[in-house]
């Protein structure tokens, strides 16, 4: 992070649900377009942006398992779902005039590059957005954990977790409890001990052990991605 507090390289985590909007299509093109516009503005201002997208709008392995499917196979379905989200985001980023590469943890050469961390960094240095798809390529992991791992491997300064419909971390579910209190800042250990539903424990632990700050913020408020990049006091900052 530079003197002015502006982050130079970030990893943005977008949940699949956020990309779904209210529609029935899997992805809502209007939502993806709006997010792409914001990312493009941030890239033009000089910040390098890598993205991990989730796939909860298509399949979640754990949910298919409850319905009787093999967990590992349904997790692979979940990972494949993330790739469709990646392609939608790539499309709108290109329309915004931003060079964009998708790298997947499961190789599928016709649609994306394989995950190659050194090449990803080269893309970022050239001002390209890199979107990481297919999670870690391994069942029993989440895209939150992927986001933490990729952020560490490409040496991002922060993990920016854009949420849909909630502007930070609360002590209880703000949709269910009107008296829920929002945290401006939290320590990793509090997230774990209070079992706050920010990300899975594997992701939080990885960030804690490697001192990677996480900013949880409302994704779809216009200008928020830029605010998060500039280090403005929005959302909830999780650090040591
Ligand atoms: N997934 C997986 N390994 C990974 C990442 C994801 O098996 O490294 C599967 C898992 O089934 C998960 C699904 O892909 O439920 C979609 O990802 P996630 O639930 O993290 O998406 P989000 O909630 O962010 O939309």
Boltz pocket constraint, residues with backbone or C-beta under 6 A from the ligand:
constraints:
  - pocket:
      binder: B
      contacts: [[A, 14], [A, 15], [A, 16], [A, 17], [A, 53], [A, 54], [A, 55], [A, 56], [A, 57], [A, 59], [A, 60], [A, 61], [A, 62], [A, 74], [A, 75], [A, 76], [A, 77], [A, 78], [A, 79], [A, 82], [A, 134], [A, 135], [A, 136], [A, 137], [A, 138], [A, 139], [A, 140], [A, 141], [A, 142], [A, 143], [A, 144], [A, 146]]
      max_distance: 6.0
